[in-house]
Amino acid sequence: MAVNSYILVINGKPEGPFTIDQLREHKIKPTDFVKTDAMVDYKEAHEIVELRELFGFSKAALLIQYYGSFDQRLTASAIDLILVSTVCATTIFVTEMLIKSQLIRILMSVAGLMVVIPLANLIYHIIMESGPKQGTYGKQLIKIRVCDMEGNRLTFRHSAGRNLAKIFSMLTLCVGYVYIFFNKKQQGLHDIIAGTLVIKDRLD
């Protein structure tokens, strides 16, 4: 198993590469910036699992500065709905082409509109929002993502709870969504129930 070596930023300048023992000699701190050849950009030492385990660093909570606005979230949702609907409609259409009965084709179309698309959209959101990118393709395009109250990635179960909680936002005649306008963290009712945030890393 290959042992990572790290470039360490010292007094604003990258130096190294250093082995773990050499990092220890330099008395590396949790907030020091480091990078391996496999990493695209520098990270603080506490963000890297290997260094946390070896040096006993604790991972600092993410400093959340910017929250996803209502219009950003609405735009992302529209993009996702179009994407999911297109995939489902295409699949249903191809399937209907193989069926001779007009009644069955009509029933499939109705089921697709009323059941398949909403269910597929739910599953899509749960999987994508608990994935590495922490957001659907729509959210990724708008550059927003979903996290817990400390900025961490949601588990599959947490993501499922958040998306199912959207039922309450809709049952309130969408007041649960409008509530985004009236709180500092721009949470919908379902975010408050699930203990989640929609964040943007920085303003463009």
Sequence and secondary structure as in RCSB ss.txt:
>XXXX:A:sequence
MAVNSYILVINGKPEGPFTIDQLREHKIKPTDFVKTDAMVDYKEAHEIVELRELFGFSKAALLIQYYGSFDQRLT
ASAIDLILVSTVCATTIFVTEMLIKSQLIRILMSVAGLMVVIPLANLIYHIIMESGPKQGTYGKQLIKIRVCDME
GNRLTFRHSAGRNLAKIFSMLTLCVGYVYIFFNKKQQGLHDIIAGTLVIKDRLD
>XXXX:A:secstr
     EEEEETTEEEEEE HHHHHHTT  TT EEE TT SS EEGGGSHHHHHHH          EE  HHHHHH
HHHHHHHHHHHHHHHHHHHHHHT   HHHHHHHHHHIIIIIHHHHHHHHHHHHHTSTT S HHHHHHT EEEETT
S    HHHHHHHHHTHHHHHHTTTHHHHGGGGSTT   HHHHHHTEEEEESS  
